[in-house]
């Protein structure tokens, strides 16, 4: 599992959101994108990192695992 995958799940759970709720908040129709990212599948786009970090109230660089 990647640092990004771990941190995405950690921040989502801390925010009290399900995968489905986070997906809907970010404009996705279902939870599959969030599920895939949390499973370490695929690399997030810069846009996804920025939107997810804003919704989860964390620093995008932290979420990405750069710091």
mmCIF file as gemmi writes it, N, C-alpha and C atoms, coordinates in Angstrom:
data_model
loop_
_atom_site.group_PDB
_atom_site.id
_atom_site.type_symbol
_atom_site.label_atom_id
_atom_site.label_alt_id
_atom_site.label_comp_id
_atom_site.label_asym_id
_atom_site.label_entity_id
_atom_site.label_seq_id
_atom_site.pdbx_PDB_ins_code
_atom_site.Cartn_x
_atom_site.Cartn_y
_atom_site.Cartn_z
_atom_site.occupancy
_atom_site.B_iso_or_equiv
_atom_site.pdbx_formal_charge
_atom_site.auth_seq_id
_atom_site.auth_asym_id
_atom_site.pdbx_PDB_model_num
ATOM 1 N N . UNK Axp A 1 ? 0.852 -1.189 0 1 0 ? 1 A 1
ATOM 2 C CA . UNK Axp A 1 ? 0 0 0 1 0 ? 1 A 1
ATOM 3 C C . UNK Axp A 1 ? 0.893 1.246 0 1 0 ? 1 A 1
ATOM 4 N N . UNK Axp A 2 ? 0.505 2.232 -0.759 1 0 ? 2 A 1
ATOM 5 C CA . UNK Axp A 2 ? 1.293 3.456 -0.866 1 0 ? 2 A 1
ATOM 6 C C . UNK Axp A 2 ? 1.001 4.392 0.304 1 0 ? 2 A 1
ATOM 7 N N . UNK Axp A 3 ? 1.89 5.346 0.494 1 0 ? 3 A 1
ATOM 8 C CA . UNK Axp A 3 ? 1.667 6.357 1.533 1 0 ? 3 A 1
ATOM 9 C C . UNK Axp A 3 ? 0.385 7.12 1.221 1 0 ? 3 A 1
ATOM 10 N N . UNK Axp A 4 ? 0.179 7.467 -0.047 1 0 ? 4 A 1
ATOM 11 C CA . UNK Axp A 4 ? -1.034 8.177 -0.43 1 0 ? 4 A 1
ATOM 12 C C . UNK Axp A 4 ? -2.267 7.361 -0.057 1 0 ? 4 A 1
ATOM 13 N N . UNK Axp A 5 ? -2.276 6.069 -0.355 1 0 ? 5 A 1
ATOM 14 C CA . UNK Axp A 5 ? -3.424 5.211 -0.052 1 0 ? 5 A 1
ATOM 15 C C . UNK Axp A 5 ? -3.714 5.193 1.446 1 0 ? 5 A 1
ATOM 16 N N . UNK Axp A 6 ? -2.672 5.054 2.238 1 0 ? 6 A 1
ATOM 17 C CA . UNK Axp A 6 ? -2.831 5.025 3.691 1 0 ? 6 A 1
ATOM 18 C C . UNK Axp A 6 ? -3.367 6.349 4.218 1 0 ? 6 A 1
ATOM 19 N N . UNK Axp A 7 ? -2.803 7.437 3.716 1 0 ? 7 A 1
ATOM 20 C CA . UNK Axp A 7 ? -3.209 8.75 4.207 1 0 ? 7 A 1
ATOM 21 C C . UNK Axp A 7 ? -4.612 9.135 3.751 1 0 ? 7 A 1
ATOM 22 N N . UNK Axp A 8 ? -4.98 8.736 2.547 1 0 ? 8 A 1
ATOM 23 C CA . UNK Axp A 8 ? -6.329 9.015 2.074 1 0 ? 8 A 1
ATOM 24 C C . UNK Axp A 8 ? -7.349 8.322 2.98 1 0 ? 8 A 1
ATOM 25 N N . UNK Axp A 9 ? -7.118 7.063 3.268 1 0 ? 9 A 1
ATOM 26 C CA . UNK Axp A 9 ? -8.032 6.324 4.143 1 0 ? 9 A 1
ATOM 27 C C . UNK Axp A 9 ? -8.054 6.933 5.548 1 0 ? 9 A 1
ATOM 28 N N . UNK Axp A 10 ? -6.877 7.243 6.078 1 0 ? 10 A 1
ATOM 29 C CA . UNK Axp A 10 ? -6.776 7.833 7.416 1 0 ? 10 A 1
ATOM 30 C C . UNK Axp A 10 ? -7.547 9.15 7.498 1 0 ? 10 A 1
ATOM 31 N N . UNK Axp A 11 ? -7.326 10.021 6.532 1 0 ? 11 A 1
ATOM 32 C CA . UNK Axp A 11 ? -7.992 11.333 6.548 1 0 ? 11 A 1
ATOM 33 C C . UNK Axp A 11 ? -9.494 11.187 6.335 1 0 ? 11 A 1
ATOM 34 N N . UNK Axp A 12 ? -9.896 10.279 5.466 1 0 ? 12 A 1
ATOM 35 C CA . UNK Axp A 12 ? -11.322 10.06 5.216 1 0 ? 12 A 1
ATOM 36 C C . UNK Axp A 12 ? -12.015 9.551 6.469 1 0 ? 12 A 1
ATOM 37 N N . UNK Axp A 13 ? -11.404 8.579 7.12 1 0 ? 13 A 1
ATOM 38 C CA . UNK Axp A 13 ? -12.003 8.027 8.336 1 0 ? 13 A 1
ATOM 39 C C . UNK Axp A 13 ? -12.035 9.066 9.455 1 0 ? 13 A 1
ATOM 40 N N . UNK Axp A 14 ? -10.971 9.851 9.58 1 0 ? 14 A 1
ATOM 41 C CA . UNK Axp A 14 ? -10.93 10.906 10.599 1 0 ? 14 A 1
ATOM 42 C C . UNK Axp A 14 ? -12.043 11.93 10.359 1 0 ? 14 A 1
ATOM 43 N N . UNK Axp A 15 ? -12.346 12.183 9.088 1 0 ? 15 A 1
ATOM 44 C CA . UNK Axp A 15 ? -13.41 13.126 8.736 1 0 ? 15 A 1
ATOM 45 C C . UNK Axp A 15 ? -14.795 12.493 8.91 1 0 ? 15 A 1
ATOM 46 N N . UNK Axp A 16 ? -14.836 11.198 9.189 1 0 ? 16 A 1
ATOM 47 C CA . UNK Axp A 16 ? -16.109 10.52 9.391 1 0 ? 16 A 1
ATOM 48 C C . UNK Axp A 16 ? -16.893 10.277 8.117 1 0 ? 16 A 1
ATOM 49 N N . UNK Axp A 17 ? -16.178 10.126 7.003 1 0 ? 17 A 1
ATOM 50 C CA . UNK Axp A 17 ? -16.827 9.938 5.706 1 0 ? 17 A 1
ATOM 51 C C . UNK Axp A 17 ? -16.658 8.508 5.207 1 0 ? 17 A 1
ATOM 52 N N . UNK Axp A 18 ? -17.676 8.011 4.546 1 0 ? 18 A 1
ATOM 53 C CA . UNK Axp A 18 ? -17.56 6.733 3.852 1 0 ? 18 A 1
ATOM 54 C C . UNK Axp A 18 ? -16.87 6.992 2.51 1 0 ? 18 A 1
ATOM 55 N N . UNK Axp A 19 ? -16.436 5.924 1.867 1 0 ? 19 A 1
ATOM 56 C CA . UNK Axp A 19 ? -15.864 6.076 0.534 1 0 ? 19 A 1
ATOM 57 C C . UNK Axp A 19 ? -16.893 6.688 -0.402 1 0 ? 19 A 1
ATOM 58 N N . UNK Axp A 20 ? -18.118 6.225 -0.283 1 0 ? 20 A 1
ATOM 59 C CA . UNK Axp A 20 ? -19.177 6.725 -1.155 1 0 ? 20 A 1
ATOM 60 C C . UNK Axp A 20 ? -19.428 8.215 -0.936 1 0 ? 20 A 1
ATOM 61 N N . UNK Axp A 21 ? -19.454 8.648 0.324 1 0 ? 21 A 1
ATOM 62 C CA . UNK Axp A 21 ? -19.713 10.065 0.599 1 0 ? 21 A 1
ATOM 63 C C . UNK Axp A 21 ? -18.581 10.942 0.076 1 0 ? 21 A 1
ATOM 64 N N . UNK Axp A 22 ? -17.344 10.521 0.282 1 0 ? 22 A 1
ATOM 65 C CA . UNK Axp A 22 ? -16.219 11.304 -0.237 1 0 ? 22 A 1
ATOM 66 C C . UNK Axp A 22 ? -16.287 11.362 -1.759 1 0 ? 22 A 1
ATOM 67 N N . UNK Axp A 23 ? -16.583 10.246 -2.389 1 0 ? 23 A 1
ATOM 68 C CA . UNK Axp A 23 ? -16.696 10.222 -3.854 1 0 ? 23 A 1
ATOM 69 C C . UNK Axp A 23 ? -17.755 11.209 -4.322 1 0 ? 23 A 1
ATOM 70 N N . UNK Axp A 24 ? -18.917 11.183 -3.7 1 0 ? 24 A 1
ATOM 71 C CA . UNK Axp A 24 ? -19.988 12.103 -4.09 1 0 ? 24 A 1
ATOM 72 C C . UNK Axp A 24 ? -19.589 13.551 -3.859 1 0 ? 24 A 1
ATOM 73 N N . UNK Axp A 25 ? -18.935 13.822 -2.737 1 0 ? 25 A 1
ATOM 74 C CA . UNK Axp A 25 ? -18.488 15.185 -2.438 1 0 ? 25 A 1
ATOM 75 C C . UNK Axp A 25 ? -17.489 15.702 -3.468 1 0 ? 25 A 1
ATOM 76 N N . UNK Axp A 26 ? -16.724 14.769 -4.059 1 0 ? 26 A 1
ATOM 77 C CA . UNK Axp A 26 ? -15.707 15.152 -5.047 1 0 ? 26 A 1
ATOM 78 C C . UNK Axp A 26 ? -16.224 15.086 -6.48 1 0 ? 26 A 1
ATOM 79 N N . UNK Axp A 27 ? -17.504 14.741 -6.641 1 0 ? 27 A 1
ATOM 80 C CA . UNK Axp A 27 ? -18.111 14.756 -7.97 1 0 ? 27 A 1
ATOM 81 C C . UNK Axp A 27 ? -18.086 13.449 -8.724 1 0 ? 27 A 1
ATOM 82 N N . UNK Axp A 28 ? -17.803 12.341 -8.04 1 0 ? 28 A 1
ATOM 83 C CA . UNK Axp A 28 ? -17.813 11.033 -8.681 1 0 ? 28 A 1
ATOM 84 C C . UNK Axp A 28 ? -19.168 10.377 -8.445 1 0 ? 28 A 1
ATOM 85 N N . UNK Axp A 29 ? -19.581 9.517 -9.343 1 0 ? 29 A 1
ATOM 86 C CA . UNK Axp A 29 ? -20.891 8.887 -9.243 1 0 ? 29 A 1
ATOM 87 C C . UNK Axp A 29 ? -20.93 7.708 -8.277 1 0 ? 29 A 1
ATOM 88 N N . UNK Axp A 30 ? -19.771 7.101 -8.02 1 0 ? 30 A 1
ATOM 89 C CA . UNK Axp A 30 ? -19.73 5.99 -7.076 1 0 ? 30 A 1
ATOM 90 C C . UNK Axp A 30 ? -18.386 5.965 -6.358 1 0 ? 30 A 1
ATOM 91 N N . UNK Axp A 31 ? -18.239 5.026 -5.434 1 0 ? 31 A 1
ATOM 92 C CA . UNK Axp A 31 ? -17.058 4.982 -4.575 1 0 ? 31 A 1
ATOM 93 C C . UNK Axp A 31 ? -15.849 4.304 -5.222 1 0 ? 31 A 1
ATOM 94 N N . UNK Axp A 32 ? -15.974 3.792 -6.435 1 0 ? 32 A 1
ATOM 95 C CA . UNK Axp A 32 ? -14.91 2.986 -7.033 1 0 ? 32 A 1
ATOM 96 C C . UNK Axp A 32 ? -13.575 3.727 -7.121 1 0 ? 32 A 1
ATOM 97 N N . UNK Axp A 33 ? -13.596 4.983 -7.465 1 0 ? 33 A 1
ATOM 98 C CA . UNK Axp A 33 ? -12.344 5.751 -7.56 1 0 ? 33 A 1
ATOM 99 C C . UNK Axp A 33 ? -11.655 5.814 -6.201 1 0 ? 33 A 1
ATOM 100 N N . UNK Axp A 34 ? -12.418 6.121 -5.158 1 0 ? 34 A 1
ATOM 101 C CA . UNK Axp A 34 ? -11.846 6.205 -3.818 1 0 ? 34 A 1
ATOM 102 C C . UNK Axp A 34 ? -11.344 4.831 -3.384 1 0 ? 34 A 1
ATOM 103 N N . UNK Axp A 35 ? -12.138 3.798 -3.631 1 0 ? 35 A 1
ATOM 104 C CA . UNK Axp A 35 ? -11.747 2.436 -3.287 1 0 ? 35 A 1
ATOM 105 C C . UNK Axp A 35 ? -10.445 2.044 -3.979 1 0 ? 35 A 1
ATOM 106 N N . UNK Axp A 36 ? -10.339 2.36 -5.25 1 0 ? 36 A 1
ATOM 107 C CA . UNK Axp A 36 ? -9.111 2.037 -5.994 1 0 ? 36 A 1
ATOM 108 C C . UNK Axp A 36 ? -7.904 2.772 -5.42 1 0 ? 36 A 1
ATOM 109 N N . UNK Axp A 37 ? -8.043 4.047 -5.158 1 0 ? 37 A 1
ATOM 110 C CA . UNK Axp A 37 ? -6.929 4.812 -4.592 1 0 ? 37 A 1
ATOM 111 C C . UNK Axp A 37 ? -6.518 4.267 -3.231 1 0 ? 37 A 1
ATOM 112 N N . UNK Axp A 38 ? -7.491 3.916 -2.386 1 0 ? 38 A 1
ATOM 113 C CA . UNK Axp A 38 ? -7.169 3.387 -1.065 1 0 ? 38 A 1
ATOM 114 C C . UNK Axp A 38 ? -6.539 1.999 -1.141 1 0 ? 38 A 1
ATOM 115 N N . UNK Axp A 39 ? -6.754 1.292 -2.233 1 0 ? 39 A 1
ATOM 116 C CA . UNK Axp A 39 ? -6.145 -0.018 -2.448 1 0 ? 39 A 1
ATOM 117 C C . UNK Axp A 39 ? -4.763 0.112 -3.097 1 0 ? 39 A 1
ATOM 118 N N . UNK Axp A 40 ? -4.34 1.344 -3.378 1 0 ? 40 A 1
ATOM 119 C CA . UNK Axp A 40 ? -3.034 1.573 -3.982 1 0 ? 40 A 1
ATOM 120 C C . UNK Axp A 40 ? -3.021 1.435 -5.485 1 0 ? 40 A 1
ATOM 121 N N . UNK Axp A 41 ? -4.199 1.467 -6.1 1 0 ? 41 A 1
ATOM 122 C CA . UNK Axp A 41 ? -4.298 1.327 -7.557 1 0 ? 41 A 1
ATOM 123 C C . UNK Axp A 41 ? -4.368 2.705 -8.2 1 0 ? 41 A 1
ATOM 124 N N . UNK Axp A 42 ? -3.388 3.019 -9.004 1 0 ? 42 A 1
ATOM 125 C CA . UNK Axp A 42 ? -3.387 4.274 -9.742 1 0 ? 42 A 1
ATOM 126 C C . UNK Axp A 42 ? -2.793 5.434 -8.96 1 0 ? 42 A 1
ATOM 127 N N . UNK Axp A 43 ? -2.402 6.427 -9.713 1 0 ? 43 A 1
ATOM 128 C CA . UNK Axp A 43 ? -1.843 7.647 -9.14 1 0 ? 43 A 1
ATOM 129 C C . UNK Axp A 43 ? -2.85 8.772 -9.296 1 0 ? 43 A 1
ATOM 130 N N . UNK Axp A 44 ? -3.089 9.524 -8.235 1 0 ? 44 A 1
ATOM 131 C CA . UNK Axp A 44 ? -4.074 10.605 -8.305 1 0 ? 44 A 1
ATOM 132 C C . UNK Axp A 44 ? -3.563 11.773 -9.139 1 0 ? 44 A 1
ATOM 133 N N . UNK Axp A 45 ? -4.488 12.436 -9.787 1 0 ? 45 A 1
ATOM 134 C CA . UNK Axp A 45 ? -4.129 13.648 -10.519 1 0 ? 45 A 1
ATOM 135 C C . UNK Axp A 45 ? -3.923 14.787 -9.517 1 0 ? 45 A 1
ATOM 136 N N . UNK Axp A 46 ? -3.286 15.839 -9.966 1 0 ? 46 A 1
ATOM 137 C CA . UNK Axp A 46 ? -3.094 17.015 -9.12 1 0 ? 46 A 1
ATOM 138 C C . UNK Axp A 46 ? -4.45 17.574 -8.701 1 0 ? 46 A 1
ATOM 139 N N . UNK Axp A 47 ? -5.381 17.588 -9.623 1 0 ? 47 A 1
ATOM 140 C CA . UNK Axp A 47 ? -6.72 18.092 -9.336 1 0 ? 47 A 1
ATOM 141 C C . UNK Axp A 47 ? -7.395 17.264 -8.238 1 0 ? 47 A 1
ATOM 142 N N . UNK Axp A 48 ? -7.278 15.944 -8.33 1 0 ? 48 A 1
ATOM 143 C CA . UNK Axp A 48 ? -7.871 15.091 -7.304 1 0 ? 48 A 1
ATOM 144 C C . UNK Axp A 48 ? -7.235 15.374 -5.951 1 0 ? 48 A 1
ATOM 145 N N . UNK Axp A 49 ? -5.913 15.447 -5.917 1 0 ? 49 A 1
ATOM 146 C CA . UNK Axp A 49 ? -5.219 15.722 -4.652 1 0 ? 49 A 1
ATOM 147 C C . UNK Axp A 49 ? -5.694 17.022 -4.028 1 0 ? 49 A 1
ATOM 148 N N . UNK Axp A 50 ? -5.805 18.052 -4.839 1 0 ? 50 A 1
ATOM 149 C CA . UNK Axp A 50 ? -6.221 19.357 -4.315 1 0 ? 50 A 1
ATOM 150 C C . UNK Axp A 50 ? -7.655 19.326 -3.793 1 0 ? 50 A 1
ATOM 151 N N . UNK Axp A 51 ? -8.556 18.701 -4.548 1 0 ? 51 A 1
ATOM 152 C CA . UNK Axp A 51 ? -9.965 18.649 -4.126 1 0 ? 51 A 1
ATOM 153 C C . UNK Axp A 51 ? -10.147 17.771 -2.895 1 0 ? 51 A 1
ATOM 154 N N . UNK Axp A 52 ? -9.491 16.611 -2.892 1 0 ? 52 A 1
ATOM 155 C CA . UNK Axp A 52 ? -9.618 15.698 -1.755 1 0 ? 52 A 1
ATOM 156 C C . UNK Axp A 52 ? -9.019 16.325 -0.503 1 0 ? 52 A 1
ATOM 157 N N . UNK Axp A 53 ? -7.861 16.949 -0.642 1 0 ? 53 A 1
ATOM 158 C CA . UNK Axp A 53 ? -7.219 17.585 0.507 1 0 ? 53 A 1
ATOM 159 C C . UNK Axp A 53 ? -8.098 18.699 1.071 1 0 ? 53 A 1
ATOM 160 N N . UNK Axp A 54 ? -8.695 19.483 0.204 1 0 ? 54 A 1
ATOM 161 C CA . UNK Axp A 54 ? -9.576 20.559 0.668 1 0 ? 54 A 1
ATOM 162 C C . UNK Axp A 54 ? -10.777 19.98 1.406 1 0 ? 54 A 1
ATOM 163 N N . UNK Axp A 55 ? -11.384 18.942 0.856 1 0 ? 55 A 1
ATOM 164 C CA . UNK Axp A 55 ? -12.567 18.341 1.489 1 0 ? 55 A 1
ATOM 165 C C . UNK Axp A 55 ? -12.211 17.682 2.815 1 0 ? 55 A 1
ATOM 166 N N . UNK Axp A 56 ? -11.027 17.077 2.893 1 0 ? 56 A 1
ATOM 167 C CA . UNK Axp A 56 ? -10.601 16.369 4.097 1 0 ? 56 A 1
ATOM 168 C C . UNK Axp A 56 ? -9.851 17.274 5.076 1 0 ? 56 A 1
ATOM 169 N N . UNK Axp A 57 ? -9.651 18.517 4.665 1 0 ? 57 A 1
ATOM 170 C CA . UNK Axp A 57 ? -8.982 19.528 5.495 1 0 ? 57 A 1
ATOM 171 C C . UNK Axp A 57 ? -7.57 19.104 5.902 1 0 ? 57 A 1
ATOM 172 N N . UNK Axp A 58 ? -6.804 18.66 4.894 1 0 ? 58 A 1
ATOM 173 C CA . UNK Axp A 58 ? -5.402 18.302 5.087 1 0 ? 58 A 1
ATOM 174 C C . UNK Axp A 58 ? -4.57 18.972 3.997 1 0 ? 58 A 1
ATOM 175 N N . UNK Axp A 59 ? -3.284 19.021 4.193 1 0 ? 59 A 1
ATOM 176 C CA . UNK Axp A 59 ? -2.371 19.596 3.204 1 0 ? 59 A 1
ATOM 177 C C . UNK Axp A 59 ? -2.22 18.629 2.027 1 0 ? 59 A 1
ATOM 178 N N . UNK Axp A 60 ? -2.342 19.115 0.789 1 0 ? 60 A 1
ATOM 179 C CA . UNK Axp A 60 ? -2.19 18.225 -0.371 1 0 ? 60 A 1
ATOM 180 C C . UNK Axp A 60 ? -0.845 17.499 -0.398 1 0 ? 60 A 1
ATOM 181 N N . UNK Axp A 61 ? 0.228 18.175 0.011 1 0 ? 61 A 1
ATOM 182 C CA . UNK Axp A 61 ? 1.548 17.537 0.013 1 0 ? 61 A 1
ATOM 183 C C . UNK Axp A 61 ? 1.599 16.397 1.029 1 0 ? 61 A 1
ATOM 184 N N . UNK Axp A 62 ? 0.953 16.583 2.167 1 0 ? 62 A 1
ATOM 185 C CA . UNK Axp A 62 ? 0.882 15.506 3.167 1 0 ? 62 A 1
ATOM 186 C C . UNK Axp A 62 ? 0.089 14.334 2.599 1 0 ? 62 A 1
ATOM 187 N N . UNK Axp A 63 ? -1.069 14.638 2.012 1 0 ? 63 A 1
ATOM 188 C CA . UNK Axp A 63 ? -1.927 13.583 1.465 1 0 ? 63 A 1
ATOM 189 C C . UNK Axp A 63 ? -1.186 12.773 0.413 1 0 ? 63 A 1
ATOM 190 N N . UNK Axp A 64 ? -0.426 13.443 -0.419 1 0 ? 64 A 1
ATOM 191 C CA . UNK Axp A 64 ? 0.32 12.761 -1.487 1 0 ? 64 A 1
ATOM 192 C C . UNK Axp A 64 ? 1.503 11.967 -0.966 1 0 ? 64 A 1
ATOM 193 N N . UNK Axp A 65 ? 1.931 12.247 0.269 1 0 ? 65 A 1
ATOM 194 C CA . UNK Axp A 65 ? 3.083 11.549 0.836 1 0 ? 65 A 1
ATOM 195 C C . UNK Axp A 65 ? 4.398 12.219 0.516 1 0 ? 65 A 1
ATOM 196 N N . UNK Axp A 66 ? 4.332 13.479 0.126 1 0 ? 66 A 1
ATOM 197 C CA . UNK Axp A 66 ? 5.563 14.213 -0.212 1 0 ? 66 A 1
ATOM 198 C C . UNK Axp A 66 ? 6.246 14.775 1.015 1 0 ? 66 A 1
ATOM 199 N N . UNK Axp A 67 ? 5.541 14.873 2.119 1 0 ? 67 A 1
ATOM 200 C CA . UNK Axp A 67 ? 6.127 15.379 3.377 1 0 ? 67 A 1
ATOM 201 C C . UNK Axp A 67 ? 5.813 14.446 4.514 1 0 ? 67 A 1
